[in-house]
């Protein structure tokens, strides 16, 4: 049975040999002839060759899939005009590509010697571990040498980081910032995507963010390229929608080109490149394309399109337009073009037979090699410390406060100050982090100390805050973005899950976006409830492979852990989530008013707390014989310390409290060793019962075959947090911990003594 790929393949040769070729409509005054263009004859043929290479790869991927040798058939057929972009822009201009951008990558590879795009892409199709970009983990378009971070199945999730990368280019030249930038200072960033993807909130937010910045005069050398083929899988894009939506945005330069016409596309892209590179302004290029062979190999277009529509679309094959341009300008004749086309098909077939025989990923260790953290201790690094003289200058206004114990919020502020002074490429970003200092004033005074180029007030869009951080990290910065409240992560969680956390995995460790994401969160805020501000669930982070989750419970730990996180992020290129319990920001007292036991002094030498390292506190009296181990974190640790005093003094129970500190990378062996002497264990988890860290703790005991212990779990309820005084009713209290602890001893001889 003949497929649409067979029909399109045959139609090209037949149409070229019969000279039955379309010509692009002269619908705009901007369209010029080949003679008027500065594109030479050999350059035009070179572009056509890249288009043919892309097309033959699409054909052969489907043939290989039928043999069980290829695993990806979302191709670029109809979009081959983006080869022009690969020519116009420099290979050092970072490009975040749409999955239909094979011709772009192929053409760009011609700017740099030694590239083998056909072989590389066929290795990717066949999931070979020799694939130079992903190591066989997925079919992705990417190249370290060509400044193309890998993307897969992009649905506009790559637009926010494109904005961030573009923003970082002029920022890297700022006198207030020291950064070894990946991109030259006159680079631009290219980001292409489909018309259907433009409707996603991610795209709308990123484009709005770019326009918002440019409207205020912020330099932003960025080119958005919307490749409009008129359909998203089976849903048509309304005629005129893209132009109506984007042509009149303030701060955004809108250009249109016919992507079927290499000359028109070339002239438009040169204009876009000039605006972005020299005027430092964002450009939106609306590039009209078609989609051939459906969305993917499994997509039967006839199920939702008429045969007449399919035939009409195939008549607008961009390769036919390019062939007509070459023939009509007497550059090559019909036979020469068909020969080039067929020879390339045979070449792809020969290369494919070699590529499919290359090694595949054979073990789980191989798969995870680009993902798993190294877990090596951070050695003292002078890049992350300041001299005594620098320290004195940094804190000269805080001299009086430094002499007194301080709550966690101020300790975090001072730690950020010291880290920013030691590492000049650290940039804070987020809503209200500047002059206001954040909702809880944790970043207060930092903008005055380090300037607006290092403490960035963003617009209110979490997707763009995280995208800004990801893009900046691509260019040598170490961003510390702030998410104002934990629940607001859900507006943007895919930027962490689908973009930041996957980059190292899909690039075989070649690309990274190191960052420390500060998140104010968890429950127990007094007088301030509501599920957006008192969110007690961390499940959104816990199933993302490769990220590190830190959650300090006190100022001393917060300072040490934040320092470890920043150093670990930079040295091991990791994405780290730093959860800051809001209710403990300003907490000073532990047991009674003015005891000041939860405040601490800010130390000039921060004692290291390595990732996975547990904290242990023992509340005991020598005469007590009853022993209990409580495992907890965050607010749970604070409340458990209160409960332990009551259990010890009133009920004669010695309590050892384990503060997990790290909610990923839990040191299971160390935890099991700590609890080994105890028969009775209570796990206190302030988060919801379902999807909580406590589930993982119990699983550790089960996996270890623990049978000789009584283990109980106290958690929050599976409920959202209400407003007002009822806010804490669904979370463990000090009294709950006391009662749960006592109940563990029920059915034992000890229980009668306790009663």
LUMKEDO-427044 format. One record per residue: x, y negated, z of N, C-alpha, C in turn. Coordinates in steps of 0.05 Angstrom, whole numbers, plus 5000, padded with zeros to 4 digits. Each point is the difference from the previous one (the first is absolute). Example, Ala and Ser with C-alpha at 12.3 -4.5 7.8 and 13.67 -1.06 7.14 Angstrom:
2
526451145156498249765000501849765000/499349794986501649765001498549785014/
end
This chain:
755
501750245000498349765000501849755000/499449824982501549754998499249815022/502149895013499549815021500149714989/499249815016500349724992502949924995/501850125015502849954996500850094972/499150244991500650104973498949814979/497649905005498649834980501549734998/500849895022501449745000502850044987/501350225006502650064988499850024970/498150154990499650034971499249734987/498349865014498949744989502349804996/502050005017502249814997501450064973/500850244996501550074975498349954975/497550085001498349974977499549704994/499549845021499449724995502549854990/502450065011502449874991500650074971/499950264993500650084973498149894979/497549975009497949894981499949705001/501749885018500049715004497249895008/498650165015497449925011500449915028/501249765003500949905026498549745008/499449985025498549755009501949775003/499049765000501549765005498749865023/501549895019498849865023498549754991/497749955013498449764993501549755008/499849804984501249745007497949835014/499750075025497849875016500949765015/502649975003501049765015502249864985/500349755005502049844987502850085008/500350155022502650075010501350234984/498350154985501150224985501749904977/502550104999501849914979500950244983/501149964978500950214982502750105009/500850234988502650115006502249814992/499749874977502049814990500449775019/497949925014500249775018501150095027/500050255006501050105026503050024999/501349995024502950055001500650295004/498050174997500450295002501150104974/502350135001501350104975498850264991/500650074975498950254988500950255016/502550015008500950245015498850005028/499549775011498749995027497150104998/498749934978497250094996499950304997/501950124985500150294997500750135026/501749875015500850115026497650015019/498449805000497550005017498250224991/499750034973498350214990501050275008/502650045000501250265008499250065029/500249795018499250055028497150075002/498349884984497250075000499650294992/501550084979499750284990501150205021/502249935014501050175021497950045021/498749795009497950025020497750184990/499249964975497750154989500750304999/502450064990500750284997500350145027/500849845020500150115028497250075009/498149834994497250055008499050254986/500550034974499150244986501250255012/502649995005501450245008499450075029/499449815016499250065028497550175000/498149954981497650164999500550284989/501850014981500850274990501350165022/501749875015501350155022498150085022/498049835005498050065020498550264992/499450034974498650234991501650265004/502749965002501850225005500650045030/498949825017500550015028502749895008/501249834982502749895005499949705007/497849874998499849725006497649955019/500249805017498149975021498849725001/500349854978499049735001499449914971/497549924996499249924972498649734999/500349845021499049724997502249854985/499449954975502149894982499749704994/501649914981500149714994498849944973/498850204987499049964972497949784999/500649804983498449764997501249765013/501850055019501349785015502949964992/500850124977502949994993501049724994/498249814997500949724996501649895023/499850135024501649905022503050064997/500750134978502950024993501249724998/498449814991501049724997500949895027/498650075021500749905027502750125008/500550254992502650125006502349874985/499449864979502049854985500449725010/497849865005500149715006501349955027/499250175020501049955027502650155004/501749895017502650125006499750265016/502050174997499750255015500449965030/501049775008500249945029497549855011/498049954983497549895009498350235011/499650015026498650235012497350034988/499350254993497450054987498450215016/497649935007498150195013498050084978/500150254991498750084976497450155004/498249964981497650154996500750284990/498450205004500750264992499950044969/499149804986500050014971502349834988/502249995013502249824993502550154990/499650234988502350164991501649844979/498749864982501549864979501649775012/498949885021501549795015502750115010/499850235014502450125012501950084978/499050124979501750104978501549764988/498649784994501349774987502049875019/499349985025501849885019502650175003/499750264998502450175003502149944978/499149884978501949944978501749765007/499449865021501749775008502550095015/500050255009502250105017501050264988/502650024997501250244988499750255018/500050234987500050255014497350105009/497849864992497350085009498950234982/498550185011498850224986497050025006/498449814991497249995009498350244991/500550114976498450234992500450245018/502550065005500750225017499049955028/500549765010499149945028497050035003/498549904981497150025003499050284997/501350164983499250284997500650165025/502349935013500550125026497949935020/499049764999497949915018497450154994/499350024974497550154992500150285011/502350134999500250285007500750045030/500149785015500550015029502650145006/502149934985502750115005501449845022/501550145017501549865021502349844988/500550034974502049844986498949734992/497449965003498849744993501549785015/501249814986501849815013498649795018/497449984998498749805017498650135024/498350214996498550115023501150265010/501950124985501150265008498050224999/498049974982498050214995497649985018/499649785014497849975019497449914986/500349854978497649914985500949884974/498249994981500549854975499749705007/502349865000499949725006501649854979/499349754995501749834983501749835019/502650054998501849855018502950044992/501749835010502950024995501449805018/501950115015501749825017501649814983/501250104979501849844983498449784985/497550064994498349814985498249835017/500450015027498549835019497050064997/499350254998497250084999499450195023/499049895022499250185022497750194991/500150255008498050194989497249945009/498150044982497149985006498750244990/497950095013498450224990497049945006/498450054980497149975003499349725011/501349804990499549735010497249914996/498749915020497449884998500149725013/501949854991500549725008501449985027/500750235013501349995026502849884998/501149984976502749904996500049704996/497749874997500049714996501049835024/499150075024500949835023503050015003/501350234996502950005004501449864977/498849994976501149844978500149715008/497949905013500049725010502249965020/500350205019502149975020502850004988/500550184980502650014987500649734986/498049894986500449754986500549775020/498650005022500449805020502850015012/501150245001502650045013502349894983/499649974974502249914982501049725007/498249804999501049735008500649995030/498650165016500649995029502850105006/501050194984502750115005502249804995/499349784985501949794995499949785021/498150025019499649805020502449985018/500749765008502349965018499550115028/497450055007499350105026500150305002/500450134977499850294999502650124989/500950215013502450144989499150284992/500250064974499050264991501750094976/500750254999501350114976497850104982/499049814983497750064983500650214979/498050164995500250204979499849884972/498449794998499549874974501649744997/501049944976501249744995498149775007/501249775006498449785010498149884979/500450064975498349894979498150224989/499650215015498350224991497149925001/498450164986497149995003499050295007/497650025009498850265006497750044980/499850244990497850074981498350215014/497449974996498150195012497750044980/499750244989497850054982498050205011/497649984991497850165011497749994980/498050175005497750024982497849815006/498249964981497749825004498250105022/499650275002498350115021501249955027/502650025002501449965026499849715009/499649824982499949725008497649945018/498150185001497649965017500550085029/502150145005500550095028500649765017/499350025025500649785019503049955002/501650224996502949975002501049814978/499050044975500849834978498949715004/497549985008498949745004501549855022/500750145021501549875022502749924992/501450174985502849944991500049764981/498250004981499949784981499249745014/498150025018499249775016502449905016/501550185012502349935016502149854984/500550114975501949874983499149724992/497549974993498949744993500049815023/499350105024499949855025502849885005/502150164997502749915005500849804979/499550064975500849824978498649735001/497550015008498449765003501349805019/501450105020501449845019502949934993/500750094976502749944990502150205008/499250235011502050205006501050134975/502650024996501150134976499450305000/498950104978499250284998500450104972/502450104993500550104973498950274995/497550014992498450254999498350004974/500050234987498350044976498250245005/497449945003498050215000499250074971/499950254993499250084973497650195003/497749894993497550175001499650124972/500550264998499750154975497150094998/498549854985497150034998499150184977/499550265007499050184980497050035000/498749855017497149995000498550225014/501550185014498650215013501650115024/498650075022501350125023498950285003/501550204991499250284998497550014982/497649985011497650014983498449745002/500849825016498449755005501149774984/498449894982500949794983500449745015/502049844993500449735010498349814983/498449845013498349824984501649824981/499149974976501449834981500449725011/502449904999500649735009500549985030/499850225015500249995029502749905010/502150114989502749945009500649704996/499449904976500549724995498349825018/497450075004498349845017501050005029/501150235008500850035028502749865006/501849994981502749915006501049764984/498649914981501149794982500049725013/498549965021499849735012500750005029/501950185008500850005028502049785005/499549835021502049795006502750135008/502149894990502750105007501050234983/498250104982500750244984499949934971/502250044986500249964971498850244985/497949964984498750214986500850004971/500950234990500750034972498650254989/499449994974498750244987501650094977/500250264995501250104976498650264991/500350054975498950254988502250215002/499750195018502150205005500450194977/498249994980500450164976501949884980/500649745004501649854982502749935014/502150134990502649965013501049714999/499449864979500949724997498549825020/497450025001498549845019500850065029/500350265005500850085027502849905007/501850014981502749915004500149705007/498649844984500049715004498749935027/497850145007498649955025501850075024/501350234998501750095022502449815004/501149904978502249805002499049755015/497649924993498949765014499650065030/498950245006499650075028502650025015/502050124987502750025013501249735006/499649814981501149735004498749855023/497350025001498549875022500950115027/500250275002500750135025502949955008/501850024981502849985006501049725005/499049814985501149735001498249815016/497450044998498249835016499350135027/500750265003499550145025497050015007/498450044980497150005004498950284992/497950095014498850264992498449974974/500150224985498650014974498250255000/497649964988498250234996499850044970/501150224990499850064971497850204996/498049924985497850174993500750134973/500750255000501050154977497950204991/498949954977497950184990501250264988/499050225009501050264991497650194994/500650244993497950214998501050245015/498250195006500750245013499450244982/502050154993499750234983500250265016/498650204991500150275012498850025028/498349815007498650015026501849925022/498950025025501649925023502350195005/499650264996502150205004499350244984/501750215001499650244984497450145007/499149985025497550135008497549844995/500449764989497749824996498850044973/497650104998498650034975498349754995/501149824983498649744996497250044988/499650214985497450044986497750025020/500750065026497950025020498849735007/501449784995499049745007500349794979/501250074977500249814977499050144975/498949854982499150114974502450064982/499650194982502250064981500749754983/497949844994500549764985501849815015/499649975026501749825016502950115002/500250265003502750125002501549964973/498750054978501249964974500849714996/498349815008500649724997502449925016/500350115024502349945017502550114987/499950244990502450124989500949864974/498149864987500849844977501749765007/500049935026501749785010502550105014/501050234991502550105011502249794997/501349925021502149794998502350094982/500650264998502150094982499349944971/497550014993499149934973500549714994/499349835020500549714997503049944996/501750145016502949954999501050104973/499050234991500950114974499249804977/497649895001499249814980501849755000/500749915024501849775002502750054987/501150245005502650074989499850034969/498050144991499750054971499449744985/498249845010499249754987502249804998/502050025018502349824999502450134987/499550234986502150134984502550075016/499550095025502350085017500550304996/498050175002500150284993497650074984/500250224984497750084985498450225014/497850094989498350195013501450265007/501550114980501350255004502149985022/501449785002502049965021498849995027/497749875002498649985026499050275009/498850154982499050275006502350185008/502249984986502350165006501049935028/500249755007500849925027498150125021/497549984994497950095018500350315005/500250154978500250295003502650095012/502249864992502650075011500049965031/498649795009499949955029498450225013/497950104987498450215011501650265004/501750064980501750235001502149975022/501049755002502149955020498850045028/497649895005498850045026499550295006/499250154980499550295004502650145007/502249944987502650135006500949935029/499849745007500849925027498350135021/497450034994498150125019500750295006/500950154980500650285005502450035019/501749805000502250005019499149915027/498449795001499149885025498350195017/498350164987498250175015501550235013/502450054992501650225012501749905023/500049755006501649895021498850085027/501649995022499150095026497549855011/498550145016497749885014500649995030/498349865014500250005030499250275010/501750135016499550275008499450035030/500649805016499550045029498849755012/498750035023498849785014502249795008/502350105007502249815006500749834977/500050114976500549844976497949794996/497550085004497849814996500249775020/500650065025500049805021502749845002/501950084984502749885004500049704998/498349884983500049714997498149865019/498850165018498049885017500850015030/501050235009500450045028502149815011/499449875023502049825011502550155009/502249864999502650135007500250065029/498649845017500050045029502749995012/501949854988502649965012499949765019/501350025023500049775018501249754988/498949775006501149754990502549935017/502349974988502349915015500049705002/501449895019500149715003501149884975/498549814989500749874975500149705005/502349884994500349715005498149834984/498950124979498049844984497549955017/499550155021497649985015500449895028/502349885005500649875025500949724996/499849845020500949724999502249965021/501749814996502149945019498849865024/501649985022499049865023499549714994/501649884983499649724993497549974984/499550184981497549994984497650045018/500350195019497850055018499349765017/502149865010499649775016498649784984/500749964975498849804983497150074993/499650264995497350094993498049955023/500850045025498150005022500549765019/501249794989500649775018497449875010/497850014984497549885009498550195019/500950255002498650205016501550075025/501949835007501950075022498550055026/498049845007498650035025498350264999/498750054978498450244998501750265000/502449984988501750244999500850105028/500049825019500750085027497850155015/497650014988497850135013499050234984/498750205013498850224985497849904982/499750114976498149914980498350234990/497549944991498350224989500950084972/498850214990500950124975499849814976/497949844999499749824977502449824997/500949885022502349824998502650154994/500250245011502450164995500250074971/497750074987500050064971500849754985/499049775008500749744987503049965001/501250035023502849965003501750214984/498950244999501450214985500049944970/497749914991499849914972502049784994/500249815018501849774997502950104997/500750185018502850104999500550164975/498150174992500350164976500249824975/498449794999500149824976502649854999/501149945023502649865001502250184991/499750265006502250194994499950104971/497650014989499650124973498649794983/501549874983499049764986498050064978/499650264993498150074980497350085011/499749985027497450065012498149774995/497650064991497949804995497450105013/498849835017497450065012497949894981/497850154998497749904983497450105012/497949844996497450075010498249765004/497550065007498149785005500849865026/500349744999500349835024502650055015/502050134988502550065015501849755002/499449794985501749765000499649825024/499149764996499849805022498250105023/497850144993498350105021501350225016/501850154987501450215015498450265002/498050044983498350235002497849965019/498050174999497749985018500850025029/502050165006500950035027502749875005/500849824982502549845003502550165002/500050244989502450175002502249904981/499249864979502149884983500349705004/499149915023500249715006502949904999/500449774987502649875000501950114979/499450224987501950124982500249844974/497849884991500149844975501749755005/499949895024501649765006503050085001/500550255009502850095002501250084973/498450134984501150124975498949894974/498049835002498949874976497850164986/498649854983497650124987500850204978/502550014993500850204980500550285012/500150015027500450255014497750085018/498249815005497550065015497749904982/498850194986498249934978497150025009/498549785000497150025003498850094974/498550215001498750114976497149934999/498750044977497149994999498850245014/497449995005498750205016499350244983/501950174994499650244984502250205007/499150215015502050195009501350154977/498650054978501250134978502449844989/499649744999502149834990502249965020/499450005026502149995020501950244998/498850234998501750244998501350024972/498649924979501249994974502349814998/499749775013502249815002502550135013/499550145021502250135014501350224983/498450164987501150224983501649884977/499049794987501449884978502649875009/500049865023502449875010502150225007/499150225011501950215007501350124975/498749994977501250094975502449834993/500149765011502149814991501949925023/500550185018502149965020499249885026/497449945004499149895025499250225019/499949935025498950185021497649865012/497650054989497649865009499050125026/498849825017498550095023497249874998/498250134985497349894997498450055025/498249825006498250035023497150044990/498850215011497150044996498649915025/498349804998499049855023498550185020/498450194989498650205017500150274987/500150215015500350274990497850074980/497549925005497850084983500349874972/501549784998500349884974501950154981/501450205011501650174984498350144979/497550075007498350154983499449854974/500349735001499649854975502350054980/502250125010502450014984501650255004/498850215011501650235008501450134976/498949984976501350134977502649874993/500449745008502649884996502250155016/499250115023501950155016500150294990/497650124997499850284993500950054971/498849854981500450064972502349864987/501149795012502249854988502550025017/500049885023502549985016501150285007/498350175011500950265010500850194978/498949974976500550204979502549924983/501049765002502049914981502550175001/501150055023502350175002499550284990/497650115006499350274991500050024970/498649824986499750014971502449904985/501949885014502549914986502450175008/499550225014502250175009502049855017/498949815015501749845019501549784987/499649944974501549794986498949725007/497449985003498849745007499050025029/500049775013498949995027498949725006/498249995019498949755009499949995030/502449985013500150005029498549775013/498650055021498549795014499150105027/499449815017498850065026497449855001/497850155000497349884999499049975029/499949765010499049955027496949994999/498850165018497150015000499049965029/498649785005498849965026497550175002/499850175020497850185000499450135027/498550224998499050165023497949845016/499050135021497749885014500749865026/498049975017500349895027500349705002/499449854978500149715003497749915018/500649845019498049915019498349774988/497450045001498249804990500049964971/501150184985500249974971499750274987/497650084993499650264989499549994970/498550194990499550014971502050174986/499150174983501750214988502249894983/499849754990502249894984502349905017/499549945026502049895017500950195022/498550205005500650215019499950274987/501650054980499950254985501850215014/498950225009501650205014500350254984/500949974975500550244983502549954983/501950195001502449984985500150224978/497850124995499950234981500849914972/499549754993500749904973503050034995/501649995020502950014996501150295003/498750165016501350245010500350224978/498549984978500250204980501549904975/501549785003501649904977502850115003/500850174981502750135003502249794999/501950045017502549854999500249745015/497749895009500149755014500650065030/501049795014500550025028498049825015/498850105021498049855016501149965028/500449755007501049935027497749865016/499950065026498049875017501149965028/501349775005501149955026497749935020/500650055025498049955021500849765018/502549914997501049795018502149844986/500849775011501849824986502850124996/501050135020502750114998500250204977/498050184999500050204978499549864973/498249805000499449864975502449884988/501749885016502449874990501950204988/500550225015501850204990498950154976/497550065000498850154978499849834975/499349745003499949834976502849974988/502049975016502749994990500850254985/499350235012500550264986498550014974/497549925000498350014976501249834977/500949765007501149834979502650124989/501750105018502550124990499550254984/498150165010499450264986498749944973/498249804999498849934974502149924980/501949835009502049904981502050214992/501050155019502150194994499050254986/497650095007498950254989497649944982/499549754994498149914980497250125005/499149975025497450125008497849795003/497650104997497649845007499250075028/499849795017499550055029497649835009/498350135015497649875011500649955030/499849755008500649925028497449915013/498850175016497449945012500549855026/498849775003500349835024497349995015/499950135024497450005015499349725009/497949894988499249725006499549955029/498750195013499349965028502449985019/502350094990502450005016501949764993/499249854980501749774992500849825023/498049925016500549815021499750125028/499950275002499750145025502649985016/499849905025502349985017499950205024/497650045009499750155026499150294994/500950185017499350284997497950095021/500649965025498250115021498349795013/501249775004498549785013500949734989/498449805005500649734989502749905010/501549904981502649875005502250205008/499550274996502350185006502149994977/499249904977501949954978501550254991/498850235005501350264994499950074970/498349874985499950074971501549794983/501149805012501749814986502950095003/501749894983502850085001501849784990/502550015007501949814990500950074971/500549794985500950044973503050055001/500950224990502850085002501649924975/502449895005501749924977501150254985/500450215015500850264988497750195001/498850054977497650175000500850305002/499150145020500650295002498550144978/501450184986498850134977497850205009/497850004985498050215002499750114972/501050244996500050124973497250094993/499650034974497450104990499650285011/497750045012499350265012500750025029/501649825011500950015028497649945018/499650185019497749985019500849835024/498049885013500449865025498850175023/501450005022499050165023500049835025/497750015014499849865027499050215020/501350005023499250205021498949855024/497650075008498849885024499750235020/501850005021500050235017500749935029/499450185018500949985028501250275007/502050015016501550245005498350225012/497949935016498550205014497850134983/499449884976497850104984500850264985/498150184998500650254986498350034974/498149834997498250024976501349834978/500250124976501449874978498149984976/500249774986498449964976501749844980/499750074975501449854978497849874983/500349744996498149854982501649924975/498850064977501249924975498249794987/501249774993498349784991501749804984/498949764995501449794986498449745002/501249774993498649754999498649925025/497449924997498449935024499750245018/500050244989499750245016502350035019/502449924992502350015018499649805024/499149764993499549805021498050105020/497750104990497950105018500950255015/501650174988501050245013501949935023/501549794996501849915022498349905024/497849874994498249925022498850245014/499150194983498750245011502050175016/502550014991502050175013500549915028/499949745005500449895028497750105018/497649994989497750105016500250305005/500750154979500250295003502250075020/502149854999502350065018499449945029/498949755004499749905027497550115014/497950034984497450085012499650304999/501050144979499450284997502450185001/502349885004502450175003500950144975/499549884977500850134975502449844988/502250144996502349874986499450004970/500549774988499349974972502449934984/500550144979502049934980498549914975/500649764991498649884977501949994976/499250124978501649984976498749794981/501649804994499149804981501050084973/498350074982500850104973501649804985/499249745002501349784986499750024969/500650234989499950044971497850194994/498149924983497650164994500350164975/502349974987501050194980502750095010/501350194986502750085008500250075029/497950125011500150085028502150215004/501749975019502150205006498750235015/499250204985498450225012501750165020/502550044993501750165018500449865026/500549734999500349855025497550005016/497749974987497450005014499550275014/500550214986499650275012501850055023/502449894999501950045022499249845025/498849764995499149845023497750135014/498250114985497650125013500450285010/502350124993500450285007499650065030/500849835019499650075028497249965010/498249894984497349935009498050204992/498250075019497850174994497549844991/500049745007497649844995500849754983/498649974978500749784981497449864992/500149745000497849834990501049834977/498750014978500649834977498049775000/501049755003498249775001500449844974/497849984985500149884973497849794999/500849744997498049794999498549994974/501050144980498650004974497850215000/498550004978497650174999500850305000/498150165009500550285003500750144974/498749924978500550124974502249844986/502050154990502149884985502149855017/500150075025501749855019502750145003/501949865012502750115005499850245019/498149995018499750225019499550274987/498849994977499650254985502750124992/501849824991502750094993501550115024/499749885023501450095024499050285008/497450044999499050275007500950204979/500249924975500950184980502950085004/501649825011502850075007500150225020/498349985021500050215020499050274989/498049984982498950254988502150134983/501449844983502050114982502450125016/500549885024502250105016499250255016/497550084998499150245014499649965029/499449755009499749935028497450145011/500350175020497750145011499849985030/502149915013500150015029499449735013/498649824986499549745010497049934997/499149835019497449884997500349734987/498849974977500349754984497349884995/499749755006497549864995500549744985/498049924985500249764983497949805009/500949745003498249785006500349804977/497949954986500249824976497849805000/500249814980497849834995497750154986/497749875000497750134987500149954970/498650174985499849964971497849794995/500749755006498149784998501549754994/498749814986501249744996499949845027/501649805001500249845025497949784999/498449985021497949785001501249745011/498349805001500849745009499649975030/501549825012499549925028501150205020/498650015023500950175023499950304993/498450074980499750284993502450104983/501749824993502150064980501850245009/500550035025501950215009498650255009/497350014998498650235011500750264985/500849984975500650244984502950085001/501649885018502950065001500750085029/502150155003500850095027500649765018/499250025025500749805021501950135020/500949835018501850105022498550215016/497449955006498550185016499550264985/499649984973499650244984502550185001/502349874999502550165001500350145027/499349855021500250135027498250245001/497549974992498050225002500850234981/500949934976500850224981502450155011/501849855014502350135011499250205023/498249905017499150175022498550254990/498549964978498450224990501750234989/502549934993501850214989500650215022/499949915025500750185022497650165009/497749964988497650155008500550304994/498850175015500450294998502850095009/501349825014502650085011499949965030/501950125014500149975029500649715008/501449864982500749735006497549825001/498050064984497649834999498749975027/499950215016498849985027501649815017/502750004998501649825015499549714992/499849964974499649734990497349905009/497950175000497449915009500049915029/
end
